[in-house]
Structure formats: structure tokens, C-alpha cells
Amino acid sequence: MSDRVYGKTVNEFIAEAMSSSPTPGGGNVSAVVATLGASMVCMVANLTIGKKAYVEFEDQAKEQVAKLSEIIERLKKLTNDDMEAFDQYMAVFRMPKSTDEEKKARAEAMQAAAKNATNVPLDICKTCAEIVKEAAKLAPYGNKMAISDVGVGAMVAETALRSAMLSVDINLPSIKDQDFVAQVKAERARLFVEAEENKLLALADVKKRMG
């Protein structure tokens, strides 16, 4: 996989994001932000491992570190996938449309590209929801000295989900398959509710343990 983001310095990435280049754009920037949210939750899990005060949670913390590490790697791939999906969508506009056959092929390619450009950021949103869920699981037992960062991770990931969903929403009006559109909208509603609930659970435990 060609890595268009994570091989850059932070300053290089910011410079590219603020330039006139359409990528990186909203979906991939949201994915990058989500990796930072996951990193905060993972850090607290790592800070819980090997501490006498949390020995009863050792195995659970290790499982969460493994899960969050996998999530971060998945988000890295989705970041690049989202940029490629946008490139593929824009490439359709360069397809010929002189004959009826060309017009038909172009229209079909446009629909396929629009669905792909919807599915990838939707996968980013689903992954963000997993981060918030992991934060809610860690908040009751994670290392108290860094427990505020579990709240940071939950809030960042939930916000990244909502921002990445805008990259889903912008494509829906151009998609003619109404069953597909309905399924996406149902999934959007489900993810918003699930992420909000887990964020509130995480923050309640974080605030309680902060004193």
C-alpha cells in the first residue's frame, strides 16, 4: 500500500491539508484525528499494565492494547483508501461521453465510484465507534493518574465519527440506488446513538474517578 499520509511529518501533512489540493480532505483528516483518539485510550491501557494497583485488570488491559493497536492500523489503511476513493471518483469525470455506449459506461462508473466514496468513510465512522466503545470499557479501571486521557480519546473519536460522516452524506444525493441510501442512513443513525452512549459512559466514569 502506498502511504500518502503517515510517512510525512506532522508539518508536512498540515501543509498539504491546507493547500489547494483536494486531498487530504475531510474523510481522511477525520481518520487521522481518530488515530490520535485511539492512541490516547491505548496509552492509558499501556499505563495500566504492570502496575500492582491494577493487577486484576492486567489481561483486560493487554487485550485492549492489542485491539486499539489493530484499530489504529486499520485507520491508517482507511486514510489512504479514502484518498484513493476520491481520486477514483474524480477520474470518472474524465471518461469519454461522446456516444450512448460511453455515456452509459460513464454513468455506471459514476454510481460505483460514488458508492465506494461513501463506503470508505462509513468504515472510518464504524472504526471510530469502536474506539469510543474501548474507551467506555477502559474508563472504570484504567490507570487513574491518566484517566482524563480516556475521556479525551472518547471525545476525539466520537467527534471524528461525526465529521467523517459528512463525507458520507455529501455523496448520498448522487446515488440512485435508494436501498443503498436507506441502509447507509440507518447505519448513520445507529452509529450516532451507539457512539454518544459510549462517550457518555466513558466520561461519567472518567469524571467520577478524577474526583
VMD Tcl script that draws the C-alpha trace (Angstrom):
set ca {
  {0.00 0.00 0.00}
  {1.29 3.42 -0.91}
  {1.19 5.51 2.27}
  {0.26 9.08 1.36}
  {-0.07 10.35 4.92}
  {1.72 8.52 7.71}
  {5.18 8.72 6.18}
  {5.03 12.51 6.37}
  {5.93 14.74 9.29}
  {3.04 16.46 11.03}
  {4.08 19.78 9.50}
  {4.20 18.26 6.00}
  {0.74 16.79 6.44}
  {-0.69 20.09 7.66}
  {0.91 21.96 4.76}
  {-0.64 19.57 2.26}
  {-4.03 19.66 4.00}
  {-4.16 23.46 3.89}
  {-3.05 23.67 0.25}
  {-5.32 23.83 -2.81}
  {-5.01 20.05 -3.25}
  {-8.42 18.38 -2.67}
  {-6.69 15.60 -0.75}
  {-6.19 15.12 2.10}
  {-9.82 16.00 2.68}
  {-12.45 15.64 5.36}
  {-12.75 11.86 5.49}
  {-9.04 11.14 5.65}
  {-8.33 14.02 8.03}
  {-11.05 12.62 10.31}
  {-9.35 9.22 10.17}
  {-6.02 10.77 11.16}
  {-7.68 12.53 14.09}
  {-9.30 9.23 15.11}
  {-5.87 7.54 15.27}
  {-4.88 10.15 17.85}
  {-8.02 9.46 19.87}
  {-7.28 5.73 19.78}
  {-3.68 6.44 20.78}
  {-4.82 8.22 23.96}
  {-7.01 5.29 25.01}
  {-4.24 2.84 24.17}
  {-1.73 4.88 26.18}
  {-3.86 4.62 29.33}
  {-4.25 0.87 28.81}
  {-0.47 0.59 28.49}
  {-0.03 2.65 31.67}
  {-2.31 0.18 33.46}
  {-0.25 -2.88 32.53}
  {2.42 -3.90 35.02}
  {1.07 -1.79 37.88}
  {0.38 -3.55 41.21}
  {-2.72 -1.46 41.82}
  {-4.30 -2.76 38.62}
  {-3.03 -6.34 38.56}
  {-6.56 -7.76 38.43}
  {-7.11 -5.89 35.14}
  {-3.79 -6.92 33.55}
  {-5.24 -9.32 30.97}
  {-8.09 -6.98 30.08}
  {-5.69 -4.08 29.57}
  {-3.44 -6.18 27.35}
  {-6.45 -7.20 25.24}
  {-7.40 -3.55 24.84}
  {-3.88 -2.57 23.81}
  {-3.97 -5.27 21.11}
  {-7.44 -4.20 19.96}
  {-6.59 -0.50 19.84}
  {-3.31 -1.17 18.03}
  {-5.27 -3.08 15.37}
  {-7.79 -0.23 15.12}
  {-5.00 2.30 14.56}
  {-3.51 0.18 11.76}
  {-6.95 -0.19 10.20}
  {-7.46 3.57 10.29}
  {-4.11 4.11 8.60}
  {-5.26 1.91 5.72}
  {-8.67 3.61 5.59}
  {-6.98 7.02 5.44}
  {-5.22 6.01 2.24}
  {-8.28 4.16 0.93}
  {-10.38 7.30 1.35}
  {-7.93 9.38 -0.66}
  {-7.89 6.73 -3.39}
  {-11.70 6.55 -3.43}
  {-11.84 10.30 -4.04}
  {-9.26 10.03 -6.83}
  {-11.29 7.25 -8.47}
  {-14.47 9.30 -8.23}
  {-12.82 12.32 -9.87}
  {-11.36 10.11 -12.60}
  {-14.87 9.24 -13.76}
  {-15.42 12.85 -14.83}
  {-12.59 12.41 -17.33}
  {-14.26 9.42 -19.01}
  {-15.47 10.00 -22.60}
  {-19.17 10.69 -23.19}
  {-19.50 11.13 -26.92}
  {-21.59 8.05 -27.72}
  {-24.54 6.42 -25.97}
  {-22.32 3.50 -25.01}
  {-19.74 5.83 -23.49}
  {-22.43 7.76 -21.63}
  {-23.85 4.54 -20.20}
  {-20.43 3.30 -19.12}
  {-19.66 6.66 -17.54}
  {-22.96 6.74 -15.65}
  {-22.41 3.22 -14.29}
  {-18.84 4.06 -13.29}
  {-20.10 7.21 -11.55}
  {-22.56 5.23 -9.45}
  {-19.94 2.64 -8.49}
  {-17.42 5.32 -7.59}
  {-19.98 7.25 -5.53}
  {-20.84 4.11 -3.56}
  {-17.17 3.40 -2.93}
  {-16.59 7.01 -1.86}
  {-19.46 6.50 0.60}
  {-18.47 3.10 1.95}
  {-14.89 4.03 2.83}
  {-15.70 6.98 5.12}
  {-18.56 4.93 6.56}
  {-15.98 2.32 7.52}
  {-13.97 5.11 9.15}
  {-17.07 6.02 11.15}
  {-17.59 2.41 12.24}
  {-13.98 2.23 13.38}
  {-14.33 5.47 15.33}
  {-17.32 3.94 17.13}
  {-15.10 1.03 18.17}
  {-12.63 3.45 19.76}
  {-15.36 5.07 21.83}
  {-16.51 1.61 22.93}
  {-12.99 0.72 24.04}
  {-12.79 3.99 25.98}
  {-16.03 3.13 27.79}
  {-14.59 -0.29 28.70}
  {-11.31 1.17 29.99}
  {-12.67 4.15 31.92}
  {-13.82 2.16 35.00}
  {-10.43 0.53 35.64}
  {-7.68 2.33 33.67}
  {-4.74 3.95 35.45}
  {-6.27 6.76 37.48}
  {-3.24 9.01 37.04}
  {-4.01 9.32 33.31}
  {-7.74 8.61 33.27}
  {-8.56 12.04 31.78}
  {-6.94 10.87 28.55}
  {-9.54 8.12 28.22}
  {-12.11 10.93 28.15}
  {-10.02 12.76 25.57}
  {-9.90 9.64 23.40}
  {-13.66 9.09 23.67}
  {-14.49 12.69 22.78}
  {-11.99 12.90 19.92}
  {-13.14 9.60 18.39}
  {-16.84 10.49 18.67}
  {-16.20 13.84 17.03}
  {-14.10 12.18 14.30}
  {-17.04 9.85 13.62}
  {-19.44 12.75 13.17}
  {-17.01 14.67 10.96}
  {-16.22 11.65 8.78}
  {-19.96 11.12 8.34}
  {-20.11 14.40 6.41}
  {-18.01 12.69 3.74}
  {-20.70 10.02 3.62}
  {-23.59 12.47 3.49}
  {-22.20 14.54 0.63}
  {-22.28 11.53 -1.71}
  {-25.79 10.27 -0.97}
  {-27.74 12.72 -3.21}
  {-25.86 11.46 -6.28}
  {-26.60 7.77 -5.62}
  {-29.66 6.39 -7.40}
  {-29.83 3.10 -5.50}
  {-32.33 4.07 -2.82}
  {-31.99 0.78 -0.93}
  {-28.27 1.52 -0.55}
  {-29.01 5.08 0.59}
  {-31.57 3.85 3.14}
  {-29.11 1.32 4.55}
  {-26.41 3.98 4.91}
  {-28.80 6.37 6.67}
  {-29.90 3.63 9.07}
  {-26.28 2.81 9.85}
  {-25.53 6.50 10.39}
  {-28.34 6.77 12.95}
  {-27.18 3.61 14.73}
  {-23.57 4.75 14.93}
  {-24.51 8.19 16.27}
  {-26.59 6.67 19.06}
  {-24.03 3.99 19.96}
  {-21.09 6.41 19.99}
  {-22.96 9.02 22.03}
  {-23.99 6.43 24.62}
  {-20.46 5.04 24.96}
  {-18.96 8.54 25.13}
  {-21.29 9.48 27.98}
  {-20.50 6.23 29.79}
  {-16.76 6.83 29.42}
  {-17.00 10.45 30.58}
  {-19.15 9.55 33.57}
  {-16.51 7.11 34.82}
  {-13.66 9.48 33.97}
  {-15.21 12.36 35.90}
  {-16.06 10.12 38.82}
  {-12.50 8.80 39.07}
  {-11.00 12.27 38.65}
  {-12.77 13.21 41.89}
}
mol new
graphics top color blue
foreach p $ca { graphics top sphere $p radius 0.5 }
foreach p [lrange $ca 0 end-1] q [lrange $ca 1 end] { graphics top cylinder $p $q radius 0.2 }
display resetview
